[in-house]
């Protein structure tokens, strides 16, 4: 009923990282172009950081979808692993053959990975490993990850590593024990929130992809409230916009109003204003209201 009410095929503001909804904001498009060029050069590490909700995972999936068939891609979404487990995950991603039930040590695993990487290179393909949420990776696993970039032929590296993480990753990379890893980061990009102008296009883009064919769904005041309460962070925009549309649907309205967005923001912990801010606003409203009433009384006299 919700979909029929607004004339869409699917929920336009789902927080699932669906690449069909990738929005080419200035920052996201620059990052994607940088990653595609860097992946083809095959040198060193590439690092992408960004605050929670700025679209790192969606960018990662868009990158993997954009790489040509001459790339073999390994994807590890949860790198909170010990070194040996990381190598086993990578071996599985790349299809490396390991002896059954064998207790391989790190050296043997690296040897098996090297053989598999050489096979892939002989097939005329490049290998890219994408790791998400790397700020959660233990220091010793980051150091083990560095060893993978030692795998090379006389001409090029056997493996290109692209890591995605929150800003805390910067602090972890400053640890003295992995300073060699930081030196090997050849491309570095930081994702930010949408700009004020991009927010309007972002909302319109997602509605169009979902099949919406009407005019402006969110009123100008609704958009103003949306940008104020979400700080233009894409994930928060999706959450609040979805809830606001539900609120409008519940009232049988075809437009999403200021009050629908306000109700959605107040119902969401990440965008709910602290009580002291509400109290200050209420006090200001009372003072302003009282001042205007006094001015009116003087005028009447």
N, C-alpha and C positions, 0 to 999 in steps of 0.2 A: 504493500500500500504506500509506503514511504517513497519507493522508487517511482511508482505511477503518479503520485501526487506532484512530484517535481519534474517528471518526464526524463528520468535518467535510467540507464541500463544497469548500473551498479553503484555502490557507494563511492562518491567522488573523493571523500576525505578519509579513506582507510589509512591506517598507519603502517600497513604492510608495505615493504619496499618493492613496489611493482615498477619495473623499468618503463612500462608504457606511460607512466605518469611523470617520468623524469622531466623536470623543468629546467630549461637552459638559462638559468640566471647567469649574470656575468661571472660570479665566482665559481659556480658549478661547471660552466662551460670551459672556463680557463683551466680548471683543475682536470677535467676530462681530456682536454687537448694536450695538456702537459703529460698526463699519464700515458696517453696513446703514443706520443713521441718517445717518451722515456722507455716504454716497454719495448719499442723497436730498436732502441740503441743497445739495450741489454747490459748496461753497466751499473754496478753498485745497487744500493738500496733506494727506494722511493718512499717518502713518508708523507702521509696526509693526516692532519689533525683537525679537530673541530669540537665545539661544545656539544653536549648531548642534544640530539634532535636536529642537527643542522644538515643531515643527509649523507653521512659518511657511508653507511651500508648501501643506500640506494646508488650512490656514486660508484661504489665497488662493483655492484651487480651490473650497472650500466657499462662499466669498463669491460667486464668479462663478456658481456653480450656484444660489445663493439669490436673486440679483437677478432681478427680473421681466422680462418680455419687452419692457418699455418702456425697457430699457437696451441700449445698444450697447457691447460690452466689447472692449477691446484688451488682449492679454496678451503681455508680453515677458519670457521666463524668463531670458535671459542678456543683461543690459544693458551688458556690457563692450564698448561701441560708441563710435565717434566721433560727434560731434553730427549730422553729415549722415546717417550710417547709421542712427542712432536715428530720425530723422524719416522716412527711407525705410521703416523697419520699421513705424512707426506708420501711415504712409500705406497700406501693404499690409494691416495689420490692419483698418483702417477702410474699405478699399475705395476709396480716393481714386484718381482717374484722373490719371496722370502721362504727359506726352508720352514716347513710346518713344525710347530711346537718347539722351535729353536730359541734358546735364550741368547739372542744376538746382543753383543755389546755395541757401544756407540761406534767403534771403529768398523765393525762388520756391517752395521747399518749404513754408514757413510759409503762404504765400498759398494754395497748393493744399490744404493741410490745413484752413485756415480755411473755404474754400469747402465742403469735404466735411463739416466739423463743422456748418456752418449748414444743410446739406441734411438731416443727421440730426436736428437740432433741429426743423426744419420738419416732419419726419415724426412729431414728438411723442415723441422718445426722448431720454434722457440718455446721455452718453458717459462711460465710466469706463476709465481706463488703469491696469492693474496691472503693476508691475515687481518682479520677484523678484531677490534677491541684489544689491541696489543698493549694498552696501558695495564692490563691485568696479567700480562705475561711475567713470570718470575725472572729475576736477573740472570740466573744460570741458564735459563732457556733462551733468553736473548743472546747470551754469549754463544750458545750452541747454534743459534740461527746464523750468527756471523760466520761460523765454519762453512756453512753452505755456500757462501760467496767465494770461498777459496777453491771451489770446484770449477775448473776452467780448462779450456784447450789453449793452444798457442795463440788463437785468434780472438776468442771471446769467452765470456762467462757461460757456464752451463745453465745457470738459473738466475732469473730476475725476481727480486723480492720486493713486494709492495705492502707496506704496513699502514693500517688505519687505526687511529686511536684518539682518545680524548686529550685535552691539554696536559693532563698529568703525565702523559708519555714523555714530554720534554724533560721533566724532573728525573724520570727513571733513566733516560739516556745520558744524563749528566753524571751518573754513577761512575766513579773512577775505574771500576773493573770492566766496563764495557765502552770505554772511550774509543776503542778501535772501531766499534760498530758505528758510533756517531760520525766518525770521520769518513765512513763509506757511504753516507747518505748523500747522493748526488743531486736529487730533486726533492724539494720540500714545499708543501702547499698547506695553507690553513683555510678551512672553510668558515665562513661567517654567516650571520643571519641575512635574510633578504633585505634589500633596500626598501624605502617607503614606496617608491614607484613600482618595484617588482612585486610587491604583495598583491596589488590589484590584478596584475597579469597572472600571478601564480594561482589565485583563486579561480579566475576565469578559465585558465588552462585546464585545471583539474575538472571543472564542471563540463567543459567541452569534450574532454577525453571520455568522461562518463556518459556522454550522449545528450547533455542539456542543450536545448536549442532556443530557449527563451531569451529575454533581455537581461538586465541587471537583476540578479537574484538577491544579493546583499545590498541594502540601502547604503548611501554614502556614510550615514552616521553609524551603521553597523560595521562598516569597514574601518571607520575611525576607532571604534571600540576594540575591534579585532586586533588592530596593529598595536594599540596601547597595552592591551593585557597579555598578548603573546610575545611582545618584543620582536615580532616577525620571525620567530623560530619556526621552521616548517612543521615539525612534529606537533608543536602546540597549536599552530594554525589549523592543522588537520583535526585535532581533537576538539577544539572549540567550535570550528565551523560545522563539524558533524553534529555536535550537541545542539548548536543553535538551529540547524535545519530540523532536527527532531522536535525542538520546542515550537518552531513555526508550524510544522506539520500537525502537532498536537492541538494547535489552535485553528487548524484549517486554513492557514494563511499561505499565499503563494510567494510572499516576500519575507526575507529574514531581516528583522528590525534590530535597532540598537538594543532594545530590551531583551531580545532573544539571545544576543551575543553576551550581554551583561549577565543574564541568568546562567548561561553555559560557563562563563568564566568563573562565576562565584561557586559553581558546582564542581570545579576542578581544582585540586589541591595545588597544582603547579602555578596556577594563575589567580588563585584566591588572594585578595588583598588582606594584609594583617589588620586585626581589629583596630589598632591605634590609628592607622591611616583612615579608616572609616569614621572613627570618632572625630578626627581633625576635620575631615570634610563636612561632617554634620555640624560641627561647631562653626565652621566658616559660613555654611549656609544659613545658620541661625543668625550670625552676626550681620551677614549681608542682608538677609531678610529683614532684620530689625532696623538696620540703617535705612533701607528703602522705605519701610513703614514710617519711620521718624520724619524722613524728608517729605513724605506725602502729607503727614499731619501738619508740618510747618506750612506747606503750600496751601492746605485747606484753610489754615488760620489767616 
